[in-house]
Amino acid sequence: QSEPGELTLDAKRLSLTVSTPRLAGAVLKQGDSVELPGFAVRNVSVAASLVAASLNARQTLHEADRVLLTVATNAFNTNMTFENASMFCCVNPGELPVLIESIQCDVALATTRTAPPKVYALHLDGTRFAELPCELKNGILYLPLDTSKLQNGTPFFEIIYEN
């Protein structure tokens, strides 16, 4: 663990967490959950890295009016193959398009905001392409995430609290 406690690496569980005033995140194995101050991810269906960050330099993650949620899973070229399950040696690099592994999990994010936000899936250029359902209850934003239901694969989601 780092001296101020912001970074924690658990070598036995093969996990990493980050918790700072403007950013919180974790690297998780399939089936894992994590509870950080004001940020929780429960029951990830595949190994993934999930990070929430305030997009306003003057606002903490919990005060933020705009948050970027990044959900990174495996991404491979179509028909890409490996020598074995370790994926250490690539036998066939495959071809485009790149396929992003879908994930199902529940994200909970503490907020000082009182009105429910809008949550959007973003194209890689930052444009919005789908609105996702969410619930704000007692200062916690609950976001059930299932990327298999999206028309396009993406690692990026915008959470925006409008005035």
Secondary structure as GFF3:
##gff-version 3
##sequence-region A 1 163
A	DSSP	beta_strand	7	10	.	.	.	ID=ss1
A	DSSP	beta_strand	15	19	.	.	.	ID=ss2
A	DSSP	beta_strand	23	28	.	.	.	ID=ss3
A	DSSP	beta_strand	34	36	.	.	.	ID=ss4
A	DSSP	beta_strand	39	42	.	.	.	ID=ss5
A	DSSP	beta_strand	48	54	.	.	.	ID=ss6
A	DSSP	beta_strand	66	72	.	.	.	ID=ss7
A	DSSP	beta_strand	75	78	.	.	.	ID=ss8
A	DSSP	beta_strand	81	82	.	.	.	ID=ss9
A	DSSP	beta_strand	90	92	.	.	.	ID=ss10
A	DSSP	beta_strand	95	100	.	.	.	ID=ss11
A	DSSP	beta_strand	104	110	.	.	.	ID=ss12
A	DSSP	beta_strand	118	122	.	.	.	ID=ss13
A	DSSP	beta_strand	128	132	.	.	.	ID=ss14
A	DSSP	beta_strand	135	137	.	.	.	ID=ss15
A	DSSP	beta_strand	140	146	.	.	.	ID=ss16
A	DSSP	three_ten_helix	147	149	.	.	.	ID=ss17
A	DSSP	beta_strand	156	160	.	.	.	ID=ss18
###
